[in-house]
Amino acid sequence: MFYGDYPLRLPLYLVVADKEDPKVLAYLRDFFDSDQQDILKKTGFVPVPENLQKQALLEFDLEI
């Protein structure tokens, strides 16, 4: 933090070799599932904002 004005953030990059691999798609669906996002909240992390979840799923042609 810089003078307490800005929260510390870490970017999340998803890099995959084959974006059509069923295992990759299953992982993404699970990662962005609302239950997983709730777990992040409960453990003190900030969940991925909903608009970014939707954007990521659209990039992989997954249904929202």
C-alpha positions as CSV (number, residue, x, y, z in Angstrom):
1,M,0.0,0.0,0.0
2,F,1.1,3.5,-0.7
3,Y,0.1,5.8,2.2
4,G,-2.9,3.5,2.7
5,D,-4.7,4.9,-0.3
6,Y,-4.4,2.0,-2.8
7,P,-5.2,-1.6,-2.2
8,L,-2.6,-4.2,-3.1
9,R,-3.6,-6.0,-6.2
10,L,-2.2,-9.0,-8.0
11,P,-3.2,-9.6,-11.6
12,L,-4.4,-13.0,-12.6
13,Y,-3.3,-14.3,-16.0
14,L,-4.7,-17.5,-17.5
15,V,-2.4,-19.0,-20.0
16,V,-3.3,-22.3,-21.7
17,A,-1.9,-24.3,-24.5
18,D,-5.2,-25.4,-26.0
19,K,-8.2,-23.3,-25.2
20,E,-10.5,-26.1,-26.5
21,D,-9.2,-28.7,-24.2
22,P,-12.1,-30.1,-22.2
23,K,-10.0,-30.1,-19.0
24,V,-9.2,-26.4,-19.4
25,L,-12.8,-25.5,-20.0
26,A,-13.9,-27.6,-17.0
27,Y,-11.4,-25.8,-14.8
28,L,-12.5,-22.4,-16.0
29,R,-16.2,-23.2,-15.3
30,D,-15.3,-24.4,-11.8
31,F,-13.0,-21.4,-11.1
32,F,-15.6,-18.8,-12.0
33,D,-18.4,-20.7,-10.3
34,S,-20.2,-18.6,-7.7
35,D,-19.3,-21.2,-5.0
36,Q,-15.6,-20.8,-5.7
37,Q,-15.9,-17.0,-5.6
38,D,-17.7,-17.3,-2.2
39,I,-14.7,-19.4,-1.0
40,L,-12.3,-16.7,-2.1
41,K,-14.3,-14.1,-0.1
42,K,-14.5,-16.3,3.0
43,T,-10.7,-16.8,3.0
44,G,-9.9,-13.1,2.8
45,F,-9.4,-12.7,-1.0
46,V,-11.4,-10.5,-3.3
47,P,-13.4,-12.5,-5.8
48,V,-13.0,-11.9,-9.5
49,P,-15.5,-9.2,-10.4
50,E,-18.5,-10.5,-12.2
51,N,-17.9,-8.5,-15.4
52,L,-14.4,-10.0,-15.7
53,Q,-15.7,-13.5,-15.1
54,K,-18.2,-13.0,-18.0
55,Q,-15.5,-11.6,-20.2
56,A,-13.1,-14.5,-19.5
57,L,-15.8,-17.1,-20.1
58,L,-16.8,-15.4,-23.4
59,E,-13.2,-15.5,-24.6
60,F,-13.3,-19.3,-24.2
61,D,-16.8,-19.5,-25.8
62,L,-18.3,-20.8,-22.6
63,E,-21.8,-20.1,-21.5
64,I,-22.3,-17.6,-18.7
